[in-house]
Amino acid sequence: MRAIILAGGNGSRLKKYNFQNTGVPKPMLKIGDQPLLEITVRRLRKHGFKRITIMTHYMADIIETHFNKLGLPEVEFARSKEGLGTASPIALISDLKETFLVVNGDLLTDIDYSSLFKFHQQSGNVMTLATYFDPAEDRGGLIVKDGLVKRYVENEALQDMSTSIWVCEPGVLENIPKNKPFNLDDLINKVAEKEKVSAFKSLNLNLIDIGYDDRYERACLKFEKNKHLFT
């Protein structure tokens, strides 16, 4: 199984914990005693992913140096260009010939990656989006009918919300313009117009985007109290 982690962001929304104050890019902020990105990689390995590509951009050398020192055989790197959004960087990977999972590098989550991947394969559809609902979050909402995602709606907390974690077939890449900004919501809406996009809904899911100071602090507290969920 193959996974891609998007880790190119600069953390521009962070104030206390931005790179000027910490010296590291957002995905390398520590949760407990290790960077969040390392937690994600280790969970993916635990769930059976044998090839993990980390998409880097901002302060890429720091990320690559850290994981090269760890010597994890599953991990490789690909560098993206600036400002390509949350979907276009995927199209830069030249050898995506198999089903793959994508997760943002700034998420602390206990999602069952292997169950999501298996669900997608059994669905027979070209794309599966992991969904959940948390009234305290302001992530984009999804219109879902009969288990299929029909449309992404920006900034509306509908009954299904996007986790920004997805699985798809390599043919989906044909919908992504190369070297142009293109986000996951654009991809969802473009694919859903002509093909089936499955919804994999998780109940009681822990998912925190550390893009803001208060959320990063909340993620640290959640991890300390529930380490068993994330390791």
FENFENSUL-V227200 format. One record per run of one state. SS is the DSSP state (@ for helix, = for strand, . for the rest). FROM is the first residue (numbers start at 1). TO is the last residue. If there is no record, write none. Layout:
ss={SS:SS}
from={FROM:FROM}
to={TO:TO}
//
This chain:
ss={.:=:.:@:.:@:.:=:.:=:@:.:=:.:@:.:=:.:@:.:=:.:=:.:@:.:=:.:=:.:=:.:=:.:@:.:@:.:=:.:=:.:@:.:@:.}
from={1:2:8:19:23:26:29:30:32:34:36:47:51:57:60:71:75:80:88:93:100:105:107:110:113:124:127:133:141:146:148:154:160:169:170:176:184:193:197:202:207:210:213:226:227:231}
to={1:7:18:22:25:28:29:31:33:35:46:50:56:59:70:74:79:87:92:99:104:106:109:112:123:126:132:140:145:147:153:159:168:169:175:183:192:196:201:206:209:212:225:226:230:231}
//
